[in-house]
Amino acid sequence: SEEQKLDWADLFILTTNPVGLRRDHVFPKLPLPLRDTVETYSAELKSIAKILFAKMAIALNVTPEEMEKFFDDDLVQRLRMNYYPPCPQPDQVIGLTPHSDTTGLTILLQVNE
């Protein structure tokens, strides 16, 4: 319909962990500085996630071991980068339509220009 707002964003999504799930035709072809940054960022996110899962276990009154059953080292980790370019008709678009993430944990880094 003419009143419907449309998504207006460029997306780049990489599976970072486990390493075996990475796309062989994508990851090795990334520029080395980006690859190194993604590796470092991914490792730091994993560390933060482990801390948050331990805190969540306390809040949910379960043991850390029970939480680890759901979120172990084989947990799939994806890095999604969204870019919202200027739109010539901003009244007709929205960055991304409202949604729910279907993951156990989403860590959001918001960078504004």
C-alpha positions as CSV (number, residue, x, y, z in Angstrom):
1,S,0.0,0.0,0.0
2,E,1.1,3.6,-0.4
3,E,1.1,4.1,3.4
4,Q,3.4,1.2,4.0
5,K,6.9,2.1,5.2
6,L,9.7,0.2,3.4
7,D,13.0,-1.1,4.8
8,W,15.9,1.2,3.8
9,A,19.2,-0.3,4.7
10,D,22.3,-2.0,3.4
11,L,23.2,-5.2,5.3
12,F,26.3,-7.2,5.6
13,I,26.1,-10.4,7.7
14,L,29.0,-12.7,8.6
15,T,28.9,-15.9,10.5
16,T,32.0,-15.7,12.8
17,N,31.7,-18.7,15.1
18,P,32.0,-21.6,15.1
19,V,34.8,-21.2,12.5
20,G,33.5,-24.3,10.6
21,L,30.3,-22.4,9.7
22,R,32.0,-19.5,8.0
23,R,31.5,-19.2,4.3
24,D,34.8,-20.3,2.6
25,H,34.1,-18.1,-0.4
26,V,33.6,-14.9,1.7
27,F,35.7,-14.7,4.9
28,P,39.2,-15.4,3.4
29,K,38.5,-12.8,0.7
30,L,37.9,-10.0,3.2
31,P,40.6,-7.4,3.3
32,L,43.1,-8.5,6.0
33,P,42.6,-5.4,8.3
34,L,38.8,-6.1,8.3
35,R,39.4,-9.9,8.9
36,D,41.7,-9.1,11.8
37,T,39.3,-6.6,13.3
38,V,36.4,-9.1,12.9
39,E,38.4,-11.8,14.6
40,T,39.3,-9.5,17.6
41,Y,35.8,-8.1,17.8
42,S,34.3,-11.6,17.7
43,A,36.5,-12.9,20.5
44,E,35.6,-9.9,22.7
45,L,31.9,-10.4,22.0
46,K,32.2,-14.1,23.0
47,S,33.9,-13.0,26.3
48,I,31.2,-10.5,27.0
49,A,28.4,-13.0,26.2
50,K,29.9,-15.5,28.6
51,I,29.8,-12.9,31.4
52,L,26.2,-11.9,30.5
53,F,25.1,-15.5,30.4
54,A,26.5,-16.0,33.9
55,K,24.7,-12.9,35.2
56,M,21.5,-14.1,33.5
57,A,21.8,-17.5,35.2
58,I,21.9,-15.7,38.6
59,A,18.9,-13.6,37.7
60,L,17.0,-16.7,36.5
61,N,18.0,-18.6,39.6
62,V,19.7,-21.4,37.7
63,T,23.3,-22.6,37.9
64,P,25.9,-21.4,35.4
65,E,26.2,-25.0,34.3
66,E,22.5,-25.1,33.4
67,M,22.9,-21.9,31.3
68,E,26.0,-23.3,29.6
69,K,24.0,-26.3,28.3
70,F,22.1,-23.8,26.1
71,F,24.9,-21.5,25.3
72,D,28.1,-23.5,24.9
73,D,31.3,-22.9,22.8
74,D,29.5,-24.2,19.6
75,L,27.1,-21.3,19.9
76,V,26.6,-19.6,16.5
77,Q,27.8,-16.0,16.4
78,R,27.0,-13.7,13.6
79,L,28.1,-10.2,12.9
80,R,25.6,-8.0,11.2
81,M,26.4,-4.6,10.0
82,N,23.6,-2.2,9.0
83,Y,24.1,1.0,7.1
84,Y,21.2,3.4,6.6
85,P,22.1,5.6,3.6
86,P,20.3,8.9,3.1
87,C,17.0,8.4,1.3
88,P,15.5,10.8,-1.2
89,Q,12.0,10.1,0.1
90,P,12.5,9.6,3.9
91,D,8.8,9.8,4.7
92,Q,8.3,6.6,2.8
93,V,10.9,4.4,4.5
94,I,12.1,3.2,7.8
95,G,15.6,1.9,8.6
96,L,14.4,-1.6,9.4
97,T,10.9,-2.6,10.3
98,P,10.2,-3.5,13.9
99,H,11.2,-7.1,14.6
100,S,12.4,-9.6,17.2
101,D,15.8,-11.2,17.1
102,T,15.5,-15.0,17.2
103,T,18.7,-15.5,19.2
104,G,19.6,-16.1,22.8
105,L,21.4,-12.8,23.1
106,T,21.9,-9.7,20.9
107,I,24.7,-7.3,21.7
108,L,24.2,-4.1,19.9
109,L,26.9,-1.6,19.1
110,Q,25.4,1.6,17.8
111,V,27.7,4.0,16.0
112,N,26.4,7.4,14.9
113,E,28.2,9.8,12.6
